[in-house]
Amino acid sequence: MSAPVVSAEELEALIREGVPLVGNYGITIEQLGAGTVRMKLPYNDSFVRPGGTVTGPAMFGLADVALYAAVLSLIGRVELAVTTSMTINFLRRPAPVAITADCRILKMGKRLAYGEVLLFSEGDPEPVAHVTGTYSIPPHDPVTLAVSGYQDPESSGKHQ
């Protein structure tokens, strides 16, 4: 698989500076690939809602910046790429611990990118939420990378 076109450090700085509401959550990138990212939202008492569970807005913010990072990992610092739609399905009650987001781009087009994010409570292998979203991409240089581990059958000579 190809390498991302931006570094984890560059994306973390962009999130902190360009998306300060979520950037101030302390989110870090644990793993970055071309079209994929794993991010962590550290536990914070201010993220807990009545009932002792992590609040939905904190999880939604994590999912949104994960999708943003995955898109930019393919196209570079096209900072005006924006969310056009996002749906979150809460599957289970998340424990009051750090939340991990595993994101991958499923479809990258010239103007739209579509991806999914699975959210996990730290230490639990079962997802607490499933998120899908679409990003609008302004004009930029062409994307020539394979995404999400799928390879172009024409370039690899085989299907995966």
N, C-alpha and C positions, 0 to 999 in steps of 0.2 A: 504494500500500500504506500502511496505517496505521503510525504511529510506535510504537516500543516504549513500554510504560507505566512502565518504569524506565530509568535512564541506565546507560551503560557504567561510569561511575565508581562508581555505587551498587552495581552487580553485582560489580565487582572488589573493592570493600571488603567486601561480604557474603561473597565467596569466601575472601578472606584471613582474615577474622575468624570466620566461621561454619563454614568447612571448612578449618581451618588445615593439615591434612596436605597437601592439594593446594594450598591457598592459598600455602603457602611455596615452591611450585615456581616462582613468579615468572610465572605465567600472566597474559597481558594480553589485553584485548578489542581487536581491530583493527577490527571492524565489527559493528554491532548493528542489527537490524531487528525488526519484530514477528514473532516466531516463527523468527527466524534469528540466527545469531551466527557470527562467525569469531574464533577465539582462537589465541594462539600460546603454545607451551611453549618457553621459551628453552633452548638447549643447556646442559647441565651435565654434567660428568664423572661425577657420581654417578648419572646416568640411563643410563649405558652398562653393558651386561652383557658377559660373556665372548663373544667373537666380534666385538666392536666394533659392536654394534647397540644402539639405544635399547630399554630394558627395557619389557616389556609392561605392568607395573603403572603406569608413568609415563604411557603412552599411554592406558590405561584410565581413569586419574584425569582426564586432560585431556578425554576423551570424556564422562565422567560430568558434570563441571562445565559442559561446553558444553551438554549437554542440559538441565541444571538452569537455566542462564542463558536458553536459548531458551524454556523453559516460563515462567519468571518474566517474560520480556519481554512475555508475553501477559496474565498474570494479576496482575502486581505482586508485592510482597514477601509472598508466601504461603510463608514459609520452611519450613513443615512438608511441602511437596511433597517426596516421596521416591521414589527409584528402587525399582521393583517387579521389574523384570527388565532385564537388559542382556546383549547378546551381541556379542562382538568377533571378527571374522574377520581374521586377519593375512594380507595378500595378498602382501606383498613385504618383504624385509629393509630396515628403515629405516636410512638413513645416520646417523652420529652428528652430527646437526645439529639445529637447531630443528624442532619439529613444529607444523604448523598443523592446526586442526580447523575444518571447515566443517559446521555443524549446521543442520538445519531440522526444524520440527515438521510431521509429515505428517497427523496427526489430533489434534484437540483436542476432548475431550468434557467433560462436567461433572465426572467423577471421574478420568478417565485421559487422559494425553497420550502420543502415540507419535511418535517421531522417529528420524532417522538422522544419523549423523556420518561424514564421510569425513576420514581423517587423511592428511596429506602431509608428506614430508620437505621442508624448505626448499629451494627451487630445482628441485624435481622435480614435473612435472605429473601423474604417475601416483600414485594413492593407495597407501598402505602398509597401510591397514586400513579396514574398513567395520564400522560399529557401528550396532546398532539397540537401542532401549530404550523402556521404558514407565515413566512417572512416575505415581504416585498423587497426586491433588490433593485436599486437604481442602476442606471447604465454604468458598466465597468468592463475591464478587460475580460475576455472569455475564460470560463472555467474549463480546465482540461483534466481535472482529477477524477478518479473513480471515487465513489462515496460509499460509506457504510460497509466496506469490505466486499462489495459487489464489483466485479471487474467487467469491463467492456468486452463482450465475447469476441468482437472483431480484433481487439488488440491482444487478447490472451490466447485466442484459438480454441477456447473451451468455455463451457458454461459452468457456473458454480451454483 
